[in-house]
Amino acid sequence: MPVAPLSQKEIEDRLAELPGWSLDGDRLTRSYRLGSHFAATAMVVHIAQVQEELDHHSDLTLGYNTVSLAVNTHSAGGAVTELDFRLARRVQELAPVHGAH
């Protein structure tokens, strides 16, 4: 089933519920800082597992002690959809387990 792009208002309303996430052009983005490179790496693996479960993948960047995500929905022409927010919420829930802030 195709997913529909969200309106600017819908995006803004959903972002209000996800502290730290923002819209950068046509992508939802967020960066997390962690206590070590190992902790950041573990978080990347955890995010990859969630992405496989959702069958929806972000651009995921691992730094020394940072993890950054950028996501939109390719099948919706690169627009932001509910799929992107579903992934963002899941990442937001798992971040504290890794000590991310």
N, C-alpha and C positions, 0 to 999 in steps of 0.2 A: 504494500500500500504506500503510495507516494506521501511524502510529508510536505506540508505547506510552509512557506516562509512566514515568520512572525512579523507583525507590524512593529514600527519603532516604539509605539506605546506598550505593546506586549513585551518587547525586549526590556524596556525600562522598568516595567512592573516586576518582571522576573529577576532582573539584576538587583533590585532593591532588597530581595530576599537572599542574595548571595554576596556577603561582604568580601571585598577584595577582587571580585570579578569585574571586568569592564568590557565594553565594546571597543575594539580597535579596528576601524574600517568595517569589514564585513565578518569579523571573527570575535568570538568570546575569548578573552585571555585572562590568565592569572599566573602569577609567580609565587612560589613558596620558598622560604628560607628554612633550612634544616640545620641540625647540630653538627653534621659531618657529611663527608662524601658518601660513606657507607649508608647512612640514613637516607640520603637523597636517592641513592641507587635502589634501595629497598622500596621506596615510595614509587619510583618509576615502574618497578616490576609489578607492584600492586595495582597501579593505574592501568598498566598493560592488560592485566587480568580482567579488570572491570571493562575495559574497552572490548575485549574479546567477548565477554558475556553480553554486552549491549550490541555487539556488531556495529560499533560506531567508534571511530578512531580520530584522535587529535594529533596535531604536530606536538610532539613531546620532546623537550630539551632538558638534558641533564648537565648541570654545571658542577663546580666543585662541591658546593653545599646548597645548590638551588635546583628547583624543578619548575619549568615553565610549560604552560599549555596554551595552545591556540586552536580553536575548533570552529568549524562551520559545516554545513551539510552539502557535500558535493552533488548529491542526487537532486538537490533543490537549487541547483545553479550557483552554489557557493553562498547561499543565504543562511541566516541563523534560523534554526527551527527548534521545536520542542526536544528533538533528539540531543541537541547541543546542551540544552539546560538539564536534561536527564543525566548526561555525563558529568556536567559541572556539579550538580548536587551530589552525585556519588563520590566524586573526588573531594568535595568539601567535607563529606562525612568521614572519609578515611584519613584525611590529613592529620587530625590530632593524634591518631594512633602512632604516627611517625614523628611526632613532635614538630610538625611543620607549622609555620606561622607566616 
